[in-house]
Amino acid sequence: MVERCIIVGAGHGGSQAAVSLRQEGYSGEIVLVSDEKDLPYHRPPLSKSYLKTPDAEGLVLRTEAVYRDNAVELALGIRAERIDTSGKRLVLAGGRELEFSDLVLATGARARMPGLPGMDLDGVVTLRTMEDARRIRAAMPRVENVVIVGGGFIGMEMAHSCIGLGKSVTLIEAAPRVLARSVAPVVSAHVEQRSRSVGIDVINGAQLAAIHGENGRVVAVSTAEGRRFDADMVVMGIGAVPNVELAADAGLEIANGIVVDPNLRSSAANIHAIGDCVSFDHHQLKTRVRLESVQNATDHARHVALALTGRPRPYAEVAWFWSDQGDMKLQTAGLSASADNCIVSGDPETNAFSVYHFSGDKLVTVDSINRPADHMIARRLLAAGISPTAADIAEGPQRLKQLSSAAKAG
């Protein structure tokens, strides 16, 4: 049988998997399949710099020459339609069938869409892909009032980008605070205050009830509380749904994503899965999670490359995230689900501070705003399992750096 690894999905994880396989010595054929026509690209800038300076070439993760030099076949603009697990075949749109010795599913996630009236109106958009960003960018000159539904990372980033483009922006969040699932209350409060200070109208604790249109185009939204807001564009940012249909139809185990073991193997032989579409047991939380981040996708990809070249090891990387919102660079290391107390270092009034989250005496997460050095130190501390004391944190970054350096040396 042919030695061929097929990777379905060409986001950060899929692209990294193809390159990492070659770096780890994989000698078989590699095919990277994507239903998008664009070369794999950086996704985080789509909600930020791309809207202001639409340079698609600048977003390319790797040039076409990199794939060619690494003997990676690009099958772009082609949808994977079916997996024949027993025959080890992937069926593509148009009828092409590819045998595989190994299959890596990096199918990502798509925007969650509420079942509300008006969702099909012109001007109601989501932002997950380059094509989404192109449509939004092309429409911006005709837009004055933007309503963003959802106060997560994408929603907050879009709000600041739209304000920077001179638009009137209303952000509607169902939870009592923005970024509620991601950061500590003190960080949410700071982000809200800075956002309001630049003109973003943040509406918390409000449920979107309907989207109103005239002549097929959006003109306003209304909430369950009876408020109405003018809108030339409505950006839906209420979360994402993992793309598991291909895997589910093939009989793979699904539970809030494709279920994988510590080596990222699915329930089917010779099929691994990585990135946003994956549900895995997290070493820190001791429970099954699904993470949506560039770091998680690329680290998954590197681990799969090791597994497919005969050197598997359990996935146990520190989770980390970042988000650029106006003059705030928010960075998080670790996961805070188990946290029960925290210590603030620095002064939020200066727009530069960190929040250290603990579960008992154990450090589990650090949120930082405009303190990148704190973030890097936090990642090293978490990787080494070292928890600073309140006195260590009070002493300042130099003390924390000493702790992290000692951990690295050890």
C-alpha positions in Angstrom: 0.0 0.0 0.0 1.1 3.5 -0.7 2.7 5.5 2.1 0.7 8.7 2.0 -0.5 11.1 4.7 -3.5 13.2 3.8 -4.2 16.3 5.9 -7.7 17.7 5.6 -7.8 21.4 6.5 -5.1 24.0 5.7 -5.3 26.3 8.6 -2.4 26.8 11.1 -2.6 23.2 12.2 -2.8 21.6 8.7 0.0 23.7 7.3 2.2 23.1 10.3 1.5 19.3 10.2 2.7 19.1 6.5 5.9 20.9 7.2 6.6 19.2 10.5 6.2 15.8 9.0 9.0 16.5 6.6 11.1 18.1 9.4 10.7 14.9 11.4 11.8 12.7 8.5 8.5 11.5 7.0 9.3 10.1 3.6 5.9 9.2 2.2 3.6 11.4 0.1 1.9 14.3 1.8 -1.4 15.8 0.4 -2.9 19.0 2.0 -6.6 19.3 1.2 -8.6 22.4 1.7 -11.9 23.7 0.6 -10.5 27.2 0.5 -8.7 28.4 -2.6 -6.2 30.6 -0.7 -2.7 29.4 0.3 -2.8 28.7 4.1 -2.8 32.1 5.9 -2.6 33.8 9.3 -6.1 34.0 10.7 -5.7 36.4 13.7 -5.1 39.5 11.6 -8.4 39.1 9.7 -10.2 40.9 12.6 -7.6 43.5 12.9 -4.9 44.8 10.5 -6.4 43.2 7.4 -9.5 45.3 7.7 -7.4 48.4 7.6 -4.7 47.3 5.2 -5.9 44.4 3.1 -2.6 42.7 2.2 -3.5 39.1 1.5 0.0 38.2 0.5 1.4 39.4 3.8 -0.9 36.9 5.6 0.4 33.8 3.9 1.8 31.3 6.4 4.3 29.8 3.9 5.0 30.5 0.3 4.0 28.0 -2.4 7.7 27.3 -2.8 7.9 25.9 0.8 5.2 23.3 0.0 6.9 22.5 -3.3 10.3 22.1 -1.8 8.9 19.8 0.9 7.0 17.7 -1.7 3.6 18.6 -0.3 0.8 18.4 -2.8 -1.7 21.2 -2.4 -5.3 20.3 -3.2 -6.9 23.7 -2.6 -10.5 24.7 -3.3 -11.5 21.0 -3.1 -13.9 19.7 -0.5 -13.3 16.4 1.3 -16.6 14.6 1.1 -16.2 11.1 2.7 -13.8 8.9 4.5 -13.7 5.2 3.8 -12.2 4.0 7.0 -12.0 0.3 6.0 -10.6 1.0 2.6 -8.4 3.8 3.9 -9.6 6.2 1.2 -10.6 9.8 1.2 -13.2 10.8 -1.4 -13.0 14.4 -2.7 -15.6 16.5 -4.4 -15.6 15.6 -8.1 -15.1 11.9 -7.4 -11.3 11.8 -6.9 -10.3 9.1 -4.4 -7.0 9.1 -2.5 -5.6 6.1 -0.6 -3.9 7.0 2.7 -1.7 5.2 5.2 -2.5 8.0 7.7 -5.1 10.7 7.7 -4.9 13.9 9.8 -8.1 15.9 10.3 -7.5 19.6 10.9 -11.0 20.7 9.9 -11.2 23.6 12.3 -14.5 25.3 13.3 -17.1 27.5 11.9 -19.1 30.4 13.3 -22.0 29.6 15.5 -25.2 31.0 13.9 -28.4 31.7 16.0 -31.7 30.7 14.6 -33.2 34.2 14.5 -35.2 36.1 11.9 -33.1 38.2 9.5 -30.0 36.1 9.5 -30.1 35.8 5.7 -30.1 39.6 5.2 -27.3 41.3 3.3 -24.9 42.9 5.8 -25.2 40.1 8.4 -21.7 38.6 8.4 -19.3 36.3 10.3 -15.5 36.3 10.4 -13.7 33.0 10.2 -12.0 32.9 6.8 -10.2 35.1 4.3 -13.3 35.2 2.1 -15.3 36.5 5.1 -12.7 39.2 5.7 -12.8 40.2 2.0 -16.5 40.6 2.0 -16.4 42.7 5.2 -13.6 44.9 3.9 -15.4 45.5 0.6 -18.6 46.5 2.4 -17.0 48.9 4.9 -17.0 52.1 2.8 -20.9 51.9 2.7 -21.2 51.2 6.5 -21.8 53.7 9.2 -23.3 51.7 12.1 -21.9 48.4 13.1 -23.5 46.0 15.6 -21.3 43.3 16.9 -23.0 40.4 18.7 -20.7 38.6 21.1 -18.1 40.0 23.4 -15.4 37.3 23.0 -12.0 37.8 21.4 -13.3 38.2 17.8 -16.1 40.5 18.8 -13.9 42.8 20.9 -11.1 42.8 18.2 -13.7 43.7 15.5 -15.2 46.4 17.7 -11.9 48.2 18.0 -11.0 47.7 14.4 -14.4 49.2 13.3 -13.9 52.2 15.7 -10.5 52.7 14.2 -12.2 52.9 10.8 -14.5 55.7 12.0 -17.6 53.6 12.4 -20.3 53.8 15.1 -20.0 50.6 17.1 -22.4 48.8 19.4 -21.4 45.5 21.0 -24.1 43.3 22.5 -23.0 40.6 24.9 -25.4 38.1 26.6 -23.2 37.5 29.6 -22.8 40.1 32.5 -19.3 41.0 31.2 -17.2 40.7 28.1 -14.6 38.0 27.7 -16.4 36.2 30.6 -15.3 32.7 29.5 -11.7 33.8 29.0 -10.3 36.2 31.6 -10.7 37.4 35.2 -13.4 40.0 36.1 -10.7 42.6 36.7 -9.5 42.1 33.2 -13.0 42.2 31.7 -13.7 45.5 33.6 -10.5 47.0 32.3 -11.2 46.0 28.7 -14.8 47.3 29.0 -13.6 50.6 30.4 -10.9 51.1 27.7 -13.4 50.1 25.0 -16.1 52.5 26.2 -13.5 55.3 26.4 -12.8 55.1 22.6 -16.5 55.1 21.8 -17.6 51.5 21.7 -21.1 51.1 23.2 -20.9 47.9 25.2 -24.2 46.4 26.2 -23.9 43.5 28.6 -26.6 41.1 29.7 -28.6 41.6 26.6 -30.1 38.9 24.3 -30.4 39.5 20.5 -34.0 38.9 19.5 -34.2 39.8 15.8 -32.4 41.3 12.9 -34.5 43.8 10.9 -34.1 44.6 7.2 -35.5 46.6 4.3 -35.2 45.5 0.7 -33.1 42.5 1.7 -30.5 44.5 3.6 -30.0 44.8 7.4 -31.1 48.1 9.0 -31.3 47.4 12.7 -31.3 44.8 15.4 -33.5 44.5 18.5 -32.9 42.8 21.8 -35.2 40.7 24.0 -35.2 43.6 26.4 -36.9 45.8 23.8 -34.0 47.9 22.7 -33.4 48.7 19.0 -30.0 49.6 17.4 -29.4 50.9 13.9 -27.1 48.7 11.9 -25.7 48.7 8.4 -23.6 45.7 9.3 -24.1 43.0 11.9 -21.1 40.9 12.9 -22.0 37.6 14.5 -19.3 36.6 17.0 -21.1 34.2 19.5 -18.7 31.4 19.3 -17.8 28.5 17.0 -18.9 25.0 16.2 -16.3 22.3 15.5 -16.4 20.9 11.9 -16.9 17.3 12.8 -19.3 16.1 10.1 -16.7 14.4 7.9 -15.4 12.5 11.0 -18.9 11.7 12.4 -20.1 10.3 9.0 -17.1 8.0 9.1 -18.1 6.7 12.5 -15.4 8.4 14.6 -16.3 9.2 18.2 -17.5 12.8 18.7 -18.0 14.7 22.0 -17.8 18.5 21.5 -15.2 17.7 18.8 -13.4 14.7 17.5 -12.4 12.6 20.5 -8.6 11.9 20.5 -6.3 10.2 22.9 -3.1 11.8 24.5 -1.3 11.1 21.2 -4.1 12.8 19.2 -5.3 9.5 17.7 -9.0 9.3 17.0 -11.2 6.3 17.6 -10.5 5.0 14.1 -7.2 3.4 13.1 -4.7 5.5 11.3 -6.7 8.7 11.7 -5.5 11.6 13.9 -7.1 14.9 14.5 -5.7 18.3 15.6 -6.7 21.9 16.4 -10.1 23.6 16.9 -12.0 20.5 15.9 -10.5 18.2 18.6 -11.7 17.2 22.1 -8.9 16.0 24.3 -8.0 15.3 27.9 -6.1 18.3 29.1 -3.2 17.6 31.4 -3.7 20.6 33.6 -7.5 20.5 34.0 -7.7 16.7 34.1 -10.9 17.0 32.0 -11.8 16.9 28.3 -11.6 20.3 26.5 -11.7 21.8 23.1 -9.4 24.8 22.6 -9.5 27.3 19.8 -6.1 28.9 19.4 -3.2 29.1 17.0 -0.8 27.8 19.6 -2.9 24.7 20.3 -3.3 23.9 16.6 0.4 24.3 15.8 1.5 22.4 18.8 -0.9 19.6 18.0 0.5 19.5 14.5 4.1 19.1 15.8 3.0 16.3 18.1 1.2 14.4 15.3 4.3 14.6 13.2 6.3 13.0 16.0 3.6 10.3 16.3 3.6 9.5 12.6 7.3 9.2 12.5 7.5 6.7 15.4 8.1 9.0 18.3 4.8 9.6 20.0 4.5 11.4 23.3 1.5 12.7 25.2 0.4 16.2 24.4 1.0 18.3 27.5 1.8 21.8 26.3 0.9 25.0 28.2 -2.1 26.6 26.6 -1.6 30.3 25.7 -3.6 32.9 23.8 -3.4 36.5 22.7 -5.7 39.2 21.5 -5.0 42.8 20.2 -7.8 45.2 21.1 -7.0 48.9 20.4 -4.1 49.9 22.7 -4.4 46.6 24.7 -2.4 43.5 24.0 -4.1 40.8 26.1 -2.1 37.6 26.6 -3.1 34.6 28.7 -1.0 31.6 29.7 -2.7 28.5 31.2 -6.4 27.7 31.7 -8.3 29.2 34.6 -11.3 26.9 35.0 -10.0 25.5 38.4 -8.8 28.9 39.8 -10.3 30.0 43.1 -8.1 33.1 44.0 -5.9 35.6 42.2 -3.3 38.3 42.7 -3.0 41.5 40.7 0.4 42.7 39.8 0.7 46.3 38.5 -1.9 49.0 38.2 -4.8 48.7 35.7 -4.9 52.5 35.6 -1.6 52.4 33.7 -3.0 49.9 31.1 -0.2 47.5 32.0 -0.8 44.8 34.6 -1.1 41.0 35.1 -3.5 38.8 37.1 -2.0 35.6 38.6 -4.7 32.9 39.1 -4.3 30.1 41.6 -6.1 26.9 42.5 -5.2 26.8 46.2 -1.5 27.6 46.2 -0.9 26.3 42.6 -0.5 28.8 39.7 -2.8 27.8 36.9 -3.2 30.9 34.7 -1.7 34.4 34.1 -3.6 37.1 32.3 -1.5 40.0 31.1 -2.3 43.3 29.5 0.6 45.1 27.8 3.2 43.1 29.9 4.6 40.6 27.4 7.6 39.8 29.7 5.2 38.6 32.4 3.5 36.4 29.8 6.7 34.7 28.7 7.8 34.2 32.3 4.3 32.7 33.1 4.6 30.2 30.3 7.9 29.0 31.7 6.6 28.8 35.3 3.5 26.8 34.2 5.6 24.5 32.0 7.9 23.7 35.0 5.0 23.5 37.5 6.5 26.3 39.6 4.0 28.4 41.6 5.3 31.8 42.9 4.1 33.0 46.3 2.4 36.3 46.9 5.7 37.6 48.1 7.4 36.6 44.9 4.8 38.4 42.8 5.1 41.5 45.0 8.8 41.5 44.6 8.3 42.0 40.9 9.3 40.6 37.5 13.0 40.1 38.3 12.1 37.7 41.1 9.7 35.8 38.8 12.4 35.7 36.1 14.8 34.1 38.6 12.3 31.4 39.4 11.6 30.7 35.8 15.4 30.7 35.0 16.0 28.3 37.8 13.3 26.0 36.4 14.8 26.1 33.0 18.3 25.4 34.3 16.9 22.5 36.4 
